[in-house]
Amino acid sequence: MAAEFPSAETIPSDPSGTHPEIDLLDRMIPLVFAAAAWCAVGGNQARNRNAQIGALVLPLVAIGLSTVDPSRDYVYGEFLKRYQSVLLARPPLVTIATAAACYAGFWACRVRTSAVLFMAMLLWASVVGPDSPSAFQFGPISLYPILAAALVSSLRGIYRRDPFWAGCAVACWSLSAMLAATRLSGAPVAFIGFHTVLILAVAAAIGLGRERGRPFGLFAALLVAVAGLHALQRSGRLLFEGLPPVVADWYSLAVVLLATPYAWGTRDLAMGSAAAGVATGAAARWSVHLYALLKQYVRGLDFIALGLGCFAVALGVSYLKARQREASKERPASESSA
């Protein structure tokens, strides 16, 4: 059955005896959307960019007109209750959803900038609750509009191989993962969110190709280096809060074992450098631990290590001198033959 909104006769009268009409601004909102559609159609047919800009601006004007005041008077409050019972939300959120639908239609008609505004409306709807009296009064973040934005940006990024939309997909999916993790009791939010960003960055780097995906590859390599070196710290490992200590202890080794074949297979120098850096840091840390352990059983280990270090330096100096002598002998021979 079609939804029926209450008329002035069906709304109970105000106990104070006044009976003001519903605000005229609320009645203007559908007209603003109709004008936006008219400007979009006319602007496309005439190829008039000014008309298209007007079509993009008018839904924002409608959102600005959607502010309500439930405590204004009795009749208006009853109207909002009936309105929310039918549409499940107050005018601000309904207007934002309508604006998103408008921008989706403009996007289908290939109006420039409409795709970005459509994504902005989805993200705006995620922070405006159904009970919000204004589009600028934010409430708890809703997960579903962000998931919709992540899905749309992923499909567009894959279809067009566009780094901008791939970046939007990475951001939206990462935010969705962190929001979902916060609603699970005892979940390691930081660990889940960080690795969601990492996986999506790697996926974007692979999907966009070597040239377009290079920024995402560099970003993924930076994340790998930061996480691997962060796991080597003895304290303050914020990324691993809520996880057993053994995860952080063996995390660097897992990073090296996973990042090295990936860098070799994709010829990714940045990821290879990140894996080498983590491996060097892990080797240095375990060397320090092994040295401290051997020091308990070997007396004078410091002097032995110092002697071996000096011996290695002497070997290096001797090797360089020998190479220099060989080069000086070969140079006159080549000059005489010339």
VOBA-1610 file (N, C-alpha, C; in pm, whole numbers, padded with zeros to 5 digits, always signed):
BEGIN
Met+00084-00120+00000Met+00000+00000+00000Met+00088+00125+00000Ala+00039+00227-00067Ala+00116+00352-00073Ala+00115+00420+00061Ala+00225+00481+00095Ala+00235+00552+00223Ala+00155+00680+00217Glu+00077+00707+00320Glu-00006+00827+00327Glu+00042+00913+00442Phe+00073+01038+00411Phe+00115+01130+00515Phe-00008+01199+00573Pro-00003+01231+00700Pro-00120+01292+00765Pro-00145+01432+00713Ser-00268+01465+00698Ser-00308+01601+00662Ser-00328+01682+00788Ala-00357+01809+00769Ala-00375+01896+00885Ala-00494+01855+00969Glu-00596+01790+00905Glu-00714+01751+00980Glu-00688+01629+01068Thr-00596+01541+01024Thr-00573+01419+01101Thr-00475+01439+01215Ile-00402+01550+01215Ile-00308+01577+01323Ile-00384+01644+01437Pro-00369+01594+01559Pro-00441+01656+01671Pro-00404+01802+01686Ser-00498+01878+01730Ser-00475+02022+01747Ser-00384+02048+01864Asp-00321+02159+01860Asp-00229+02199+01964Asp-00306+02229+02092Pro-00264+02173+02207Pro-00335+02202+02332Pro-00338+02350+02366Ser-00243+02425+02317Ser-00242+02568+02347Ser-00342+02645+02265Gly-00403+02580+02166Gly-00505+02647+02085Gly-00452+02697+01953Thr-00318+02705+01933Thr-00260+02750+01806Thr-00251+02633+01711His-00254+02663+01583His-00248+02556+01483His-00167+02607+01364Pro-00031+02628+01380Pro+00049+02679+01269Pro+00065+02573+01161Glu+00086+02618+01039Glu+00104+02526+00928Glu+00247+02472+00928Ile+00265+02360+00855Ile+00398+02305+00839Ile+00485+02407+00764Asp+00611+02412+00805Asp+00701+02514+00750Asp+00707+02505+00597Leu+00707+02623+00536Leu+00711+02631+00391Leu+00841+02576+00334Leu+00951+02585+00411Leu+01079+02535+00362Leu+01075+02384+00339Asp+01002+02311+00426Asp+00991+02167+00408Asp+00920+02132+00278Arg+00825+02216+00239Arg+00752+02190+00116Arg+00834+02226-00008Met+00939+02307+00010Met+01021+02347-00104Met+01121+02240-00144Ile+01153+02146-00055Ile+01257+02048-00081Ile+01227+01965-00206Pro+01106+01907-00223Pro+01081+01833-00348Pro+01094+01920-00473Leu+01054+02047-00461Leu+01068+02137-00576Leu+01214+02162-00611Val+01299+02168-00509Val+01442+02189-00534Val+01500+02069-00608Phe+01461+01949-00568Phe+01510+01830-00637Phe+01456+01824-00781Ala+01332+01865-00800Ala+01277+01868-00936Ala+01353+01968-01022Ala+01387+02083-00965Ala+01465+02182-01039Ala+01604+02129-01072Ala+01664+02052-00979Ala+01796+01994-01004Ala+01790+01896-01121Ala+01686+01812-01123Ala+01671+01717-01234Ala+01651+01791-01367Trp+01571+01898-01364Trp+01547+01976-01486Trp+01677+02040-01536Cys+01758+02093-01444Cys+01885+02155-01483Cys+01982+02050-01540Ala+01983+01930-01481Ala+02073+01825-01530Ala+02035+01782-01671Val+01905+01760-01694Val+01861+01716-01825Val+01885+01825-01930Gly+01847+01949-01894Gly+01867+02058-01988Gly+02013+02087-02013Gly+02094+02079-01908Gly+02237+02104-01925Gly+02304+02000-02011Asn+02260+01873-01999Asn+02318+01769-02084Asn+02279+01787-02230Gln+02154+01818-02253Gln+02109+01834-02391Gln+02173+01954-02459Ala+02182+02065-02384Ala+02240+02187-02441Ala+02391+02195-02423Arg+02448+02097-02352Arg+02590+02099-02319Arg+02630+02229-02251Asn+02547+02266-02155Asn+02568+02390-02080Asn+02625+02353-01943Arg+02749+02389-01919Arg+02814+02353-01793Arg+02754+02429-01676Asn+02708+02552-01698Asn+02648+02628-01588Asn+02521+02561-01537Ala+02441+02509-01628Ala+02320+02437-01586Ala+02356+02311-01510Gln+02461+02243-01552Gln+02504+02123-01480Gln+02554+02156-01341Ile+02626+02268-01328Ile+02671+02311-01195Ile+02551+02342-01106Gly+02449+02406-01163Gly+02328+02432-01086Gly+02261+02302-01041Ala+02261+02200-01126Ala+02204+02071-01087Ala+02283+02007-00975Leu+02413+02028-00972Leu+02495+01971-00866Leu+02480+02046-00734Val+02452+02175-00741Val+02442+02257-00619Val+02305+02246-00553Leu+02198+02232-00632Leu+02063+02234-00577Leu+02036+02124-00474Pro+02081+01999-00491Pro+02061+01902-00383Pro+02127+01941-00252Leu+02240+02011-00258Leu+02302+02061-00135Leu+02216+02168-00070Val+02151+02249-00151Val+02058+02348-00097Val+01941+02279-00028Ala+01891+02171-00088Ala+01782+02096-00026Ala+01824+02038+00108Ile+01946+01991+00118Ile+01995+01938+00247Ile+01998+02049+00351Gly+02040+02168+00309Gly+02039+02280+00402Gly+01901+02320+00448Leu+01798+02296+00366Leu+01661+02329+00404Leu+01594+02222+00490Ser+01661+02109+00510Ser+01596+01996+00576Ser+01607+01998+00727Thr+01665+02100+00784Thr+01676+02109+00930Thr+01539+02119+00994Val+01517+02041+01099Val+01388+02040+01168Val+01408+02076+01314Asp+01300+02116+01378Asp+01300+02150+01520Asp+01181+02081+01585Pro+01202+01960+01643Pro+01089+01885+01698Pro+01018+01955+01812Ser+01088+02046+01881Ser+01027+02113+01997Ser+00962+02246+01960Arg+00946+02272+01829Arg+00895+02403+01790Arg+00750+02422+01833Asp+00665+02326+01799Asp+00525+02333+01843Asp+00467+02193+01835Tyr+00348+02179+01886Tyr+00284+02047+01898Tyr+00253+01986+01762Val+00198+02065+01671Val+00157+02014+01541Val+00279+01967+01462Tyr+00385+02045+01464Tyr+00505+02009+01391Tyr+00568+01882+01447Gly+00566+01868+01581Gly+00617+01747+01642Gly+00539+01624+01601Glu+00404+01637+01595Glu+00323+01524+01550Glu+00350+01489+01404Phe+00371+01590+01324Phe+00403+01566+01183Phe+00534+01489+01169Leu+00636+01527+01247Leu+00765+01457+01239Leu+00752+01312+01285Lys+00668+01288+01386Lys+00649+01150+01431Lys+00586+01065+01321Arg+00482+01119+01255Arg+00420+01045+01145Arg+00517+01028+01028Tyr+00592+01132+01001Tyr+00690+01129+00892Tyr+00794+01019+00916Gln+00847+01015+01039Gln+00950+00916+01071Gln+00893+00775+01076Ser+00768+00761+01114Ser+00709+00627+01117Ser+00692+00570+00976Val+00678+00655+00876Val+00660+00609+00738Val+00795+00588+00669Leu+00886+00685+00681Leu+01014+00680+00609Leu+01130+00634+00695Leu+01105+00602+00822Leu+01205+00545+00914Leu+01318+00642+00947Ala+01304+00766+00913Ala+01406+00866+00945Ala+01344+01004+00935Arg+01412+01101+00992Arg+01367+01240+00984Arg+01412+01302+00852Pro+01360+01421+00819Pro+01392+01482+00689Pro+01539+01496+00656Pro+01631+01527+00751Pro+01772+01542+00710Pro+01830+01417+00643Leu+01813+01301+00706Leu+01869+01179+00648Leu+01796+01140+00520Val+01665+01159+00516Val+01590+01129+00394Val+01635+01219+00280Thr+01660+01345+00310Thr+01706+01438+00206Thr+01845+01402+00155Ile+01934+01359+00245Ile+02068+01317+00203Ile+02059+01194+00114Ala+01972+01099+00151Ala+01954+00979+00068Ala+01897+01016-00069Thr+01804+01111-00072Thr+01748+01155-00200Thr+01854+01225-00284Ala+01939+01305-00219Ala+02048+01370-00291Ala+02145+01267-00349Ala+02173+01161-00273Ala+02260+01055-00325Ala+02198+00989-00448Ala+02065+00967-00443Ala+01997+00909-00559Ala+02005+01004-00679Cys+01992+01134-00654Cys+02003+01233-00762Cys+02142+01230-00825Tyr+02244+01230-00740Tyr+02380+01229-00793Tyr+02411+01099-00866Ala+02352+00987-00822Ala+02369+00862-00896Ala+02308+00873-01036Gly+02191+00936-01044Gly+02130+00959-01175Gly+02213+01052-01261Phe+02266+01158-01199Phe+02352+01249-01275Phe+02479+01178-01322Trp+02530+01089-01240Trp+02649+01011-01276Trp+02619+00924-01398Ala+02500+00862-01397Ala+02461+00781-01513Ala+02448+00867-01639Cys+02410+00994-01621Cys+02400+01087-01735Cys+02534+01152-01770Arg+02641+01110-01699Arg+02776+01158-01726Arg+02793+01307-01699Val+02735+01351-01589Val+02758+01488-01542Val+02885+01488-01459Arg+02978+01571-01495Arg+03106+01574-01425Arg+03090+01610-01278Thr+03174+01550-01194Thr+03180+01572-01050Thr+03065+01503-00976Ser+02967+01451-01046Ser+02855+01387-00977Ser+02897+01259-00905Ala+02997+01187-00958Ala+03042+01064-00894Ala+03104+01094-00758Val+03185+01199-00752Val+03247+01237-00624Val+03141+01281-00524Leu+03043+01357-00569Leu+02936+01401-00479Leu+02849+01284-00434Phe+02830+01185-00520Phe+02756+01066-00479Phe+02828+00995-00365Met+02959+00979-00377Met+03037+00918-00269Met+03031+01003-00142Ala+03036+01134-00160Ala+03028+01223-00043Ala+02894+01209+00028Met+02785+01192-00047Met+02654+01173+00015Met+02647+01043+00093Leu+02707+00937+00041Leu+02708+00810+00113Leu+02784+00824+00245Leu+02898+00891+00240Leu+02975+00909+00363Leu+02904+01003+00458Trp+02835+01103+00406Trp+02758+01195+00491Trp+02643+01120+00558Ala+02578+01032+00484Ala+02468+00955+00542Ala+02515+00862+00653Ser+02642+00825+00650Ser+02692+00733+00753Ser+02709+00801+00889Val+02715+00933+00893Val+02735+01002+01021Val+02612+01079+01066Val+02504+01075+00987Val+02378+01140+01026Val+02279+01030+01063Gly+02233+01032+01186Gly+02142+00929+01233Gly+01999+00955+01190Pro+01912+00854+01200Pro+01771+00872+01163Pro+01696+00970+01252Asp+01747+00995+01373Asp+01682+01087+01466Asp+01749+01224+01468Ser+01846+01248+01383Ser+01916+01377+01384Ser+01825+01488+01332Pro+01811+01598+01405Pro+01726+01707+01357Pro+01791+01793+01250Ser+01922+01773+01226Ser+01992+01853+01126Ser+02094+01767+01055Ala+02122+01800+00930Ala+02223+01727+00855Ala+02363+01754+00906Phe+02378+01854+00991Phe+02508+01889+01045Phe+02523+01848+01191Gln+02428+01772+01241Gln+02436+01717+01377Gln+02464+01567+01363Phe+02587+01528+01394Phe+02630+01392+01367Phe+02602+01302+01486Gly+02582+01175+01455Gly+02558+01074+01556Gly+02653+00957+01539Pro+02618+00839+01592Pro+02703+00721+01575Pro+02719+00687+01427Ile+02838+00642+01391Ile+02868+00611+01251Ile+02798+00482+01210Ser+02731+00487+01097Ser+02663+00370+01043Ser+02755+00298+00944Leu+02756+00167+00948Leu+02849+00089+00867Leu+02801+00071+00723Tyr+02671+00060+00702Tyr+02620+00023+00570Tyr+02647+00126+00461Pro+02631+00257+00483Pro+02668+00351+00376Pro+02815+00346+00339Ile+02902+00321+00438Ile+03045+00312+00408Ile+03073+00187+00325Leu+03005+00077+00357Leu+03021-00044+00275Leu+02975-00020+00132Ala+02865+00054+00117Ala+02818+00086-00018Ala+02920+00172-00092Ala+02978+00270-00024Ala+03080+00353-00086Ala+03203+00271-00123Ala+03242+00177-00036Ala+03357+00091-00065Ala+03331+00004-00187Leu+03211-00051-00197Leu+03178-00136-00312Leu+03177-00056-00442Val+03116+00062-00439Val+03109+00144-00561Val+03248+00187-00606Ser+03329+00234-00512Ser+03464+00280-00549Ser+03551+00164-00595Ser+03531+00045-00538Ser+03609-00071-00582Ser+03575-00108-00726Leu+03446-00113-00756Leu+03405-00148-00891Leu+03455-00046-00993Arg+03445+00082-00958Arg+03492+00184-01052Arg+03644+00182-01066Gly+03713+00160-00955Gly+03858+00154-00962Gly+03907+00036-01045Ile+03838-00080-01033Ile+03877-00198-01112Ile+03843-00177-01259Tyr+03726-00120-01286Tyr+03681-00104-01424Tyr+03766-00004-01501Arg+03799+00109-01435Arg+03872+00216-01504Arg+04020+00218-01473Arg+04063+00132-01378Arg+04204+00131-01334Arg+04248+00272-01294Asp+04167+00332-01210Asp+04189+00471-01169Asp+04250+00473-01028Pro+04369+00530-01009Pro+04429+00533-00875Pro+04344+00608-00772Phe+04274+00713-00814Phe+04191+00788-00719Phe+04082+00701-00660Trp+04011+00628-00746Trp+03903+00543-00696Trp+03958+00423-00622Ala+04073+00375-00662Ala+04137+00268-00585Ala+04173+00315-00444Gly+04222+00438-00435Gly+04251+00494-00303Gly+04125+00510-00219Cys+04016+00554-00282Cys+03888+00564-00209Cys+03843+00427-00160Ala+03862+00325-00243Ala+03823+00190-00202Ala+03906+00143-00083Val+04036+00169-00088Val+04122+00130+00024Val+04077+00199+00153Ala+04049+00328+00145Ala+04007+00403+00264Ala+03872+00353+00317Cys+03777+00331+00229Cys+03642+00289+00273Cys+03643+00148+00330Trp+03711+00056+00263Trp+03717-00081+00316Trp+03791-00084+00449Ser+03897-00006+00462Ser+03971-00003+00589Ser+03884+00053+00701Leu+03813+00161+00673Leu+03724+00217+00774Leu+03614+00119+00811Ser+03561+00048+00713Ser+03458-00052+00741Ser+03511-00163+00830Ala+03633-00208+00801Ala+03692-00315+00883Ala+03713-00270+01027Met+03761-00147+01045Met+03783-00099+01181Met+03651-00079+01255Leu+03549-00030+01186Leu+03418-00015+01252Leu+03360-00150+01290Ala+03375-00248+01200Ala+03325-00382+01233Ala+03403-00442+01349Ala+03533-00415+01356Ala+03614-00470+01464Ala+03579-00406+01598Thr+03545-00277+01598Thr+03510-00211+01723Thr+03380-00265+01782Arg+03296-00324+01700Arg+03169-00378+01749Arg+03180-00523+01792Leu+03300-00580+01783Leu+03326-00715+01833Leu+03402-00702+01964Ser+03351-00763+02066Ser+03412-00751+02198Ser+03548-00822+02199Gly+03649-00749+02247Gly+03782-00806+02259Gly+03858-00819+02129Ala+03811-00762+02020Ala+03879-00775+01891Ala+03999-00680+01885Pro+04111-00723+01828Pro+04228-00634+01812Pro+04204-00536+01698Val+04145-00422+01732Val+04101-00326+01631Val+04218-00274+01549Ala+04327-00235+01617Ala+04441-00177+01546Ala+04503-00279+01450Phe+04516-00403+01494Phe+04576-00507+01411Phe+04490-00535+01287Ile+04359-00546+01308Ile+04269-00574+01195Ile+04266-00457+01097Gly+04252-00336+01149Gly+04247-00220+01061Gly+04375-00200+00983Phe+04490-00217+01049Phe+04618-00197+00982Phe+04636-00296+00868His+04607-00422+00893His+04630-00522+00789His+04523-00517+00681Thr+04407-00463+00713Thr+04309-00439+00606Thr+04361-00334+00509Val+04417-00227+00563Val+04477-00124+00478Val+04592-00182+00395Leu+04675-00266+00457Leu+04789-00324+00387Leu+04744-00415+00272Ile+04648-00502+00300Ile+04600-00595+00197Ile+04537-00519+00080Leu+04458-00417+00113Leu+04393-00341+00007Leu+04495-00262-00075Ala+04597-00209-00010Ala+04701-00137-00084Ala+04775-00231-00178Val+04806-00352-00133Val+04872-00450-00220Val+04780-00488-00336Ala+04652-00508-00305Ala+04557-00542-00412Ala+04545-00430-00514Ala+04544-00306-00467Ala+04538-00192-00560Ala+04664-00183-00644Ala+04780-00208-00582Ala+04907-00203-00657Ala+04910-00309-00766Ile+04860-00429-00736Ile+04858-00536-00837Ile+04754-00508-00945Gly+04635-00464-00902Gly+04527-00443-00997Gly+04550-00328-01093Leu+04615-00222-01048Leu+04636-00105-01133Leu+04757-00118-01223Gly+04840-00216-01200Gly+04957-00232-01284Gly+05080-00162-01230Arg+05191-00180-01299Arg+05320-00130-01249Arg+05324+00023-01240Glu+05273+00093-01340Glu+05286+00239-01342Glu+05182+00306-01253Arg+05054+00277-01278Arg+04949+00343-01200Arg+04945+00296-01055Gly+04984+00172-01032Gly+04979+00120-00896Gly+05104+00144-00814Arg+05200+00220-00869Arg+05325+00244-00796Arg+05303+00317-00663Pro+05218+00421-00655Pro+05198+00484-00522Pro+05145+00387-00418Phe+05056+00297-00457Phe+05004+00200-00362Phe+05111+00098-00323Gly+05198+00062-00419Gly+05308-00027-00386Gly+05405+00034-00286Leu+05437+00162-00306Leu+05524+00232-00210Leu+05458+00242-00073Phe+05327+00270-00073Phe+05255+00279+00054Phe+05253+00145+00126Ala+05231+00036+00052Ala+05231-00097+00112Ala+05369-00132+00167Ala+05474-00097+00093Ala+05610-00124+00141Ala+05639-00046+00269Leu+05593+00077+00276Leu+05611+00157+00398Leu+05539+00093+00516Leu+05416+00044+00493Leu+05342-00022+00601Leu+05414-00148+00648Val+05468-00225+00553Val+05539-00347+00590Val+05662-00314+00674Ala+05737-00213+00633Ala+05857-00176+00709Ala+05821-00126+00849Val+05719-00043+00858Val+05679+00012+00988Val+05631-00099+01081Ala+05545-00189+01030Ala+05493-00297+01114Ala+05603-00394+01156Gly+05691-00430+01062Gly+05797-00524+01095Gly+05894-00469+01198Leu+05933-00343+01183Leu+06024-00282+01281Leu+05954-00253+01413His+05824-00221+01406His+05747-00196+01528His+05737-00323+01612Ala+05730-00439+01548Ala+05720-00565+01621Ala+05850-00599+01693Leu+05962-00540+01650Leu+06090-00569+01714Leu+06109-00494+01844Gln+06023-00398+01875Gln+06035-00324+02000Gln+06001-00415+02118Arg+06064-00389+02229Arg+06039-00470+02347Arg+05914-00425+02422Ser+05878-00299+02407Ser+05760-00247+02478Ser+05691-00145+02389Gly+05568-00111+02425Gly+05493-00010+02351Gly+05447-00056+02215Arg+05424-00186+02198Arg+05380-00238+02068Arg+05228-00224+02058Leu+05185-00101+02020Leu+05042-00069+02017Leu+04967-00149+01911Leu+05035-00185+01805Leu+04969-00257+01697Leu+04923-00395+01739Phe+04986-00451+01842Phe+04958-00589+01881Phe+04882-00598+02014Glu+04815-00489+02051Glu+04735-00492+02174Glu+04618-00588+02157Gly+04593-00668+02260Gly+04486-00765+02255Gly+04525-00898+02194Leu+04655-00914+02156Leu+04704-01038+02097Leu+04810-01100+02187Pro+04829-01232+02179Pro+04935-01295+02259Pro+05072-01242+02222Pro+05166-01235+02319Pro+05301-01182+02288Pro+05374-01261+02180Val+05342-01390+02164Val+05412-01470+02064Val+05385-01418+01922Val+05270-01353+01901Val+05239-01299+01768Val+05338-01190+01732Ala+05364-01100+01825Ala+05460-00992+01798Ala+05603-01046+01788Asp+05634-01151+01865Asp+05771-01205+01863Asp+05806-01265+01727Trp+05711-01330+01663Trp+05738-01397+01536Trp+05683-01319+01416Tyr+05632-01200+01441Tyr+05570-01124+01332Tyr+05673-01082+01228Ser+05790-01037+01272Ser+05892-00989+01177Ser+05938-01101+01084Leu+05953-01223+01140Leu+05991-01335+01056Leu+05883-01364+00952Ala+05757-01356+00993Ala+05647-01378+00899Ala+05646-01271+00790Val+05676-01147+00827Val+05680-01039+00729Val+05788-01066+00624Val+05905-01108+00668Val+06015-01135+00574Val+05980-01252+00483Leu+05921-01357+00539Leu+05888-01475+00459Leu+05777-01448+00357Leu+05688-01353+00387Leu+05579-01322+00293Leu+05618-01212+00195Ala+05692-01111+00242Ala+05725-00997+00156Ala+05834-01031+00055Thr+05926-01119+00091Thr+06037-01150-00001Thr+05990-01218-00129Pro+05910-01325-00123Pro+05862-01383-00251Pro+05771-01290-00328Tyr+05693-01206-00257Tyr+05609-01109-00328Tyr+05696-01010-00405Ala+05800-00957-00340Ala+05890-00862-00407Ala+05963-00929-00523Trp+06001-01056-00506Trp+06071-01126-00614Trp+05979-01151-00732Gly+05855-01191-00704Gly+05763-01222-00812Gly+05714-01101-00889Thr+05696-00989-00819Thr+05645-00867-00883Thr+05755-00769-00922Arg+05881-00803-00892Arg+05995-00714-00918Arg+05974-00578-00850Asp+05923-00584-00727Asp+05894-00462-00652Asp+06015-00429-00564Leu+06091-00328-00606Leu+06213-00291-00533Leu+06180-00234-00396Ala+06070-00158-00385Ala+06035-00097-00257Ala+05999-00205-00154Met+05919-00304-00195Met+05883-00411-00103Met+06005-00495-00066Gly+06094-00518-00164Gly+06217-00590-00134Gly+06304-00515-00034Ser+06313-00384-00049Ser+06390-00303+00046Ser+06328-00307+00184Ala+06194-00304+00191Ala+06127-00313+00320Ala+06154-00447+00387Ala+06147-00557+00308Ala+06176-00689+00364Ala+06321-00698+00410Ala+06413-00641+00333Ala+06554-00643+00373Ala+06577-00562+00500Gly+06509-00448+00511Gly+06522-00368+00632Gly+06471-00439+00755Val+06355-00505+00742Val+06300-00580+00855Val+06391-00697+00890Ala+06445-00766+00787Ala+06535-00877+00813Ala+06662-00830+00883Thr+06715-00714+00842Thr+06834-00660+00907Thr+06805-00624+01053Gly+06691-00561+01076Gly+06655-00528+01214Gly+06635-00651+01299Ala+06570-00754+01244Ala+06549-00877+01320Ala+06682-00947+01348Ala+06771-00948+01247Ala+06902-01010+01267Ala+06981-00937+01375Ala+06975-00805+01373Ala+07046-00727+01475Ala+06990-00756+01614Arg+06857-00764+01624Arg+06798-00789+01756Arg+06834-00928+01808Trp+06821-01029+01721Trp+06854-01165+01766Trp+07003-01181+01790Ser+07085-01107+01718Ser+07230-01112+01744Ser+07261-01057+01882Val+07194-00950+01919Val+07214-00893+02052Val+07172-00992+02160His+07056-01059+02139His+07010-01158+02235His+07107-01276+02244Leu+07155-01323+02127Leu+07248-01435+02126Leu+07380-01397+02192Tyr+07426-01274+02168Tyr+07550-01228+02230Tyr+07537-01222+02381Ala+07422-01172+02429Ala+07400-01166+02574Ala+07394-01306+02634Leu+07337-01401+02559Leu+07331-01538+02609Leu+07469-01603+02614Leu+07549-01583+02508Leu+07684-01641+02506Leu+07775-01576+02609Lys+07748-01454+02641Lys+07833-01383+02738Lys+07827-01446+02876Gln+07715-01516+02902Gln+07702-01582+03032Gln+07789-01707+03042Tyr+07828-01763+02927Tyr+07903-01889+02928Tyr+08048-01872+02881Val+08079-01768+02806Val+08214-01746+02752Val+08276-01625+02821Arg+08386-01647+02892Arg+08453-01537+02958Arg+08537-01457+02858Gly+08537-01327+02877Gly+08616-01241+02788Gly+08560-01233+02648Leu+08428-01252+02634Leu+08369-01249+02502Leu+08380-01110+02438Asp+08377-01005+02519Asp+08388-00870+02464Asp+08523-00851+02394Phe+08632-00902+02460Phe+08765-00886+02400Phe+08778-00972+02275Ile+08718-01091+02278Ile+08724-01177+02159Ile+08651-01110+02042Ala+08532-01055+02070Ala+08456-00988+01964Ala+08531-00866+01911Leu+08596-00792+02002Leu+08674-00675+01958Leu+08790-00719+01870Gly+08858-00827+01908Gly+08968-00876+01827Gly+08922-00923+01691Leu+08810-00994+01685Leu+08758-01039+01556Leu+08717-00922+01468Gly+08662-00817+01531Gly+08624-00699+01454Gly+08745-00629+01396Cys+08851-00616+01476Cys+08973-00553+01424Cys+09036-00637+01314Phe+09029-00770+01332Phe+09083-00859+01228Phe+09005-00843+01098Ala+08872-00830+01107Ala+08791-00812+00986Ala+08823-00679+00919Val+08845-00575+00998Val+08881-00445+00941Val+09017-00452+00872Ala+09111-00522+00935Ala+09244-00536+00873Ala+09237-00613+00742Leu+09155-00718+00738Leu+09138-00792+00613Leu+09079-00703+00504Gly+08983-00622+00541Gly+08922-00533+00444Gly+09020-00432+00389Val+09103-00375+00477Val+09204-00277+00433Val+09306-00343+00342Ser+09350-00465+00378Ser+09447-00535+00295Ser+09388-00568+00158Tyr+09262-00608+00154Tyr+09199-00640+00026Tyr+09190-00516-00063Leu+09153-00402-00007Leu+09143-00280-00084Leu+09281-00238-00137Lys+09386-00253-00055Lys+09520-00217-00101Lys+09564-00308-00215Ala+09532-00437-00203Ala+09571-00530-00310Ala+09499-00496-00440Arg+09371-00461-00432Arg+09298-00422-00551Arg+09355-00296-00613Gln+09400-00204-00529Gln+09456-00079-00579Gln+09589-00103-00650Arg+09669-00195-00596Arg+09798-00226-00661Arg+09775-00293-00796Glu+09679-00386-00802Glu+09650-00452-00929Glu+09603-00352-01034Ala+09521-00257-00991Ala+09473-00156-01085Ala+09586-00067-01134Ser+09681-00033-01044Ser+09793+00052-01085Ser+09888-00022-01179Lys+09902-00157-01166Lys+09987-00234-01257Lys+09922-00248-01394Glu+09790-00265-01399Glu+09721-00282-01527Glu+09716-00154-01607Arg+09719-00039-01542Arg+09706+00087-01612Arg+09826+00116-01703Pro+09955+00102-01656Pro+10068+00126-01750Pro+10071+00030-01867Ala+10034-00098-01842Ala+10034-00197-01951Ala+09937-00158-02060Ser+09821-00111-02023Ser+09722-00069-02122Ser+09766+00055-02196Glu+09838+00147-02127Glu+09884+00269-02193Glu+09995+00238-02294Ser+10084+00141-02259Ser+10194+00106-02351Ser+10144+00034-02475Ser+10043-00050-02460Ser+09986-00119-02575Ser+09914-00024-02667Ala+09855+00084-02609Ala+09788+00183-02690Ala+09889+00263-02771
//
